[in-house]
Amino acid sequence: MLPAHNENAMNMIPIYTMKSEPEAAVISSLMTAYNIHFIISGRGFSSMYPGAISNSLNEQILMVRADQVELAKTLLEPFFNS
């Protein structure tokens, strides 16, 4: 039997664009440690096409579940202010 549909669980909201691969690794670990469901859009592109192809193509965007946005933003405050 399928679990009940939870609309918040299905909506992923973009909240932050990573500045580097190491920053993406740290943020990924932080989200995992706090059990936040997330996707990093564009994460594998730079490994397929290394080098300075285009900043917009190499962009890595953190997306989190709609019901976890506030917690994720609180955890990312130090990154927003840097």
N, C-alpha and C positions, 0 to 999 in steps of 0.2 A: 504494500500500500504506500502511496506517495504521501509525503508530509503535507500539511496544510500550506496553502500558498501564503507567503508573507511578502507583500509588495516591497517593504523596506529591504528585505534580504536580496531582492532581485535588482534593485537600483544601485548602480555604482556611480559615485559622484567624484569628479576630478577635483583634487584639493591642493596639489603641489606639483611643480615641475622641478625635477632634480637637476642640479648643476654639474654633476660628475658621476662616474661609475662608482667610486668609493662612497659618495653620499647616498647613492641608491642602495648600496649594500647595507649601510648603517640603518637607513630608514626601513628597509625590508626586515632587518633583524628586530628593530623596535616594534614594528607592527605585529610581527610574529610573537614577540615576548608578551604583548598585551592582548593576544588572541583577537586581533582586528582582521577581518576579512578584507583583503586588498588585491589589487592587480596593478602591476606597473606596465603601462602601455608603452610599447616601443623598446622594451628592455633588450631584446636580442638583436636589434638592427645593427648596432655598432660592431657586434662580433661578425656579422655577415659581410659588412662593408667597412672595414677599419679605415681610419684616416679622417680628414676633414672634408666629408662629402657635403654636408649641409647641417647647420644647427637644427633646423626644423625637422629634418629627417632623423637625426640622432636624439631627438627630444624624448625624455622618459617622464611620463606623467603618472603620478600616484593617484589611484582611484580607490575609494573605500565604500563600504556598504553605507547606505543612507542613514541607517540608525546608529552608525558608529562615527559619523563625521565629527561631532563635537569632541569626543575623546581623542580622535586622531589629530585634530587641529591643536588641542591642548598639548599633546606629546610633541608636536612639530613646532611649537612656538620658538624654540631656540634657532631653528632653521629659517623661520620666517624673518627673524630679526637680524640674520647675518648677511 
